Amino acid sequence: MRAIYLIARREYLSYVATWGFWLSLLSVPIFMTLGAFIPYLIESAQPTRYYTVIDETGGGLDDIIQANVEAERRQAARAAVEAAARLRGDPDTAREALAAFDADPDGLGGLDDALAAIGIEESASEFAAGLGRRVRVEAPASDAESLRPWLTGERLIDTPEGPRPLFAAAFIRENGESAPMELVYYSTNVTDSSLRSDLRDALGAHLRREALRARGLSDADIASVSGIEPSLRVLDPSAAAGVDSEVTLADRAPFILSLVLAFLLWSTIFSVANMLLTSLIEEKGGKVIELLLSSARFHEILIGKLAGVAAVSFTLFAVWGAVGGVVSVIGGAALAAVDPEIVKLITGLFDPGLILAAAFFFVVGYLMFGSIFLALGSLCESMQDAQTLMTPIILVLMAPLLILVFAIEAMDSAIVQAASWFPLWTPFIMMARLPSEPPLWEVAGAIGLMVATMAATLWGSSAIFRRGALNMADAESVKRFFSFKKQG
């Protein structure tokens, strides 16, 4: 036991006693936070989109479409102001900010005063960036062929920012077929669909209003009819939920948590198993493994290495859990002012049952893959040798990740159910399935098969590790074995 402890301690300290470990550990929440802000950063760095709308029907539809687009933009700005005001936690501030915003009923003239009422007037540019930087300009030419130089950047239009290319040109034409109008959109940017979607929606809304007016409805009636939609209540019929229990964010939290934990298990097991492989190959190259063999038995080295890196993993979980808990408490208190349901969601994300299940699946999955990677490492003298042997293992490890990605909304799929019985995939797929309450016999059977596979893997890996550490087997012997099987 002392030899196991010393080997595990050495393995643990070889990672956690380095600055690189703690820097990489702290970089994960930092990059996750940055990842949450990347969409905003990309949007705020987006250049102003200058576009033109040309109405070939002569009915003034270009101005009508522009008015509809601006109305949608104003509505989005008002919702953002209201959310920011609620975040301050003061109802009076929210009312004052909305009153200032509504002082300009048709545009964004009250935005600066509304932000000043909240106390974030310096954020006006960020609000504008979030709403999208789009400016309609007068068309420098009246037909598509003549506009081509401006659309391709060969010629530039004059703007307050200086000469800029024309981002897009939209032509409104009479269709004469099933649709009364046709919107023809020209732009060299084929990936950004937001502007053309907004223009199409605005034209569609106008055409629907005109059709209703032609049937004798007034503007008030049209507004009333357009606002009609059914209310939606999602109820859970299970007896545990109670009669007519409405599904809330808190009820969905376990499904979110199980998926997050499944992906976290996958990434962590893959990372730490790779750490075992790399360290063992380095020790073989530096003759360290021979020194260990002179003072410890094979199984003590194997268990000590697995225990040491497992302790590194639990250190990762402890730090990430502490950071996540602090962020949840601070962020949850702030977001509760915007939506009280968020507090229930955050509370539901800390489900002790799922967290304990994740810990169990991690231990079993780690022992399976960790022992496999140690066995592979004992056969290899370099990372080049290891890459050849690792390819099938990596493919096996990638499969459950792909299944989870494509089955997020179909955990009751027969393919997902069958995949959860494959022992090497059980830790990840069964973790994701637990909130959907699969039959107890299915859970017990899959876990039993997984544990039996873990025991067999540990036994087989120990035998391979013994032969590899004594240089009685290597990567070439594995290749010769499969070559012999193929010839046979």
QUIZI-V535557 format. One line per field, one symbol per residue. ss: DSSP state (2 for helix, 1 for strand, 0 for the rest). burial: b if it has 9 or more other ideal C-beta (glycine too) atoms within 8 Angstrom, else e. A space follows every 10 residues. Layout:
ss: ???
burial: ???
//
This chain:
ss: 0222222222 2222220022 2222222222 2222222222 2222000011 1111100000 2222222222 2222222222 2222222000 2222222222 2000000000 2222222200 2222222222 2001110000 0002222222 2000001110 0111000111 1111000000 1111110000 0002222222 2222222222 2222000022 2222220000 0000110022 2000110022 2222222222 2222222222 2222222222 2222200222 2220000222 2222222222 2222222222 2222222222 2222200000 2222222220 0222222222 2222222222 2222222220 0022222222 2222222222 2222220000 0002222220 0022222222 2222220002 2222222222 2222222222 2222222220 0000222222 22222220
burial: eebbbbbbbb bbebbbeeee bbeebbebbe eeeeeeeeeb eebbebebbb bbbbbebeee bbebbbebbb ebbbebbbeb bbbbbbbbee eebbebbbeb bbbbeeeeeb bebbbbbbee eeebeebebb bbbbbebebb eeebeebbeb beeeeebebe eeebbbbbbb bbbebeeeee bebebbbeee eeeebbebbb bbbebbbebe ebbeeeeeee bbeebeeeee eeeeebeeee eeeeeeeebb bbbbbbbbbe bbbbbbebbb ebbbbbbbbb bbbbeeebbe ebbeebebeb bbbbbbbbbb bbbebbbebb eebbeebbee ebebbbebee bbbbbbbbbe beebbebbee bbbbbbbbbb bbbbbbbbbb eeeebbebbb eebeeebebb bebbeebeee beeeebbebb bebbbbbbbb bbbbbeebee ebbebbbebb bbbbeebbeb bbebbbbbbe eebbbebbbe eeeeeeee
//
